[in-house]
Amino acid sequence: MVELRSHNPALVQQLVALQRQISTIIKGKPAQIRDCLACLIAGGHLLIEDLPGVGKTTLAHALSISLGLKFSRLQFTADLMPSDLTGVSVYEREKASFVFHPGPVFAQVLLADEINRAGPKTQSALLEAMEENQVSVDGTSHALPEPFFVIATQNPSEQLGTYPLPESQLDRFLMCISLGYPDALAERELLAGQDSREALRALQPLMNPAELLAAQQAVRGIHASGPLLDYLQALLAATRSGQWFAEGLSPRAGLGVLRAARAVALLSGRDFVSPDDVQAILPQTIAHRLRPRAGAGRGAREQVRAMIEAIPLP
């Protein structure tokens, strides 16, 4: 049970109900569901990297339905063109002018399925949408809905037909999570339960876009003390020291970590950020932005966890 110490307990209860509802679809993954909601109420884009068939697309559907957001799905393929994402201007004889026909990106949640199967031109069009909340077609900028999120799924890079995402695009994802296989109990519930598509159809929105924007505003009001910011700066400096990673984090990444930690604090029913919030969210918010130094012998997430252990708490 969440201990309510927030100035807005009704919002916290609403967020708790959201987590419970999504847990009826994605079983046995409470930490990942918390991370997804933290990412969205922090106003960030989400990357889900895992093997096919573990529930990535189902999770994106459950999030969008529960948050009451307009949803659009686009399957990324090697021959996908930027216009397939953004839309096109078509000449209409009756109007004697070109009329813009919006593409699937004009939704509040865009599910970019298997994002790393598309080529660089399409990735560039998506990058503008993620960074600027707009797309440019034939020299004209078109604003995207508010709020706007990209939830992207990605297959492991060793699978055939995948392209590595550029660092500039990875940096636009606030978080990267992995679902992994379910445990035995959760898998038994999946096998014995109803089909996931039927379960999704039974979901009801527990929030609307205006309430989600209010939650994002509440996240910005979560207090971060001076010692907490000192701790965060020590972590950022450690990534730049050369001891753990080839290159360190940018200031933008540091701001993203703080936003995510504030969101986790709100989900926990608190109006202040604790070091535990930073530690809980750090691997998911920075590992996809970093490369371990040569000869480290560990992946980025393992390096982040080792770095956390080495930096003293405030």
Protein Blocks (a to p, Z undefined) as FASTA:
>chain_A
ZZdfbfblmlmmmmmmmmmmmmmmmghilmlmmmmmmmmmnopacdddddehilpmmmmm
mmmmmnopacddddddfklcfklmnopcdddfklopacddddfklcfbdcdehkllpcfk
lmmmmmmmmmnopaceehiacddddddddddddddfkbghiacddfklmmmpmbacdebj
adfklmmmmmmmccfklmmmmpccfbdfklmmmmmmmmmmpccdfklmmmmmmmmmmmmn
ommmmbdcdfklmmmmmmmmmmmmmmnopabdcfklmmmmmmmmmmmmpccdehklpafk
lmmmmmmmmpccZZ
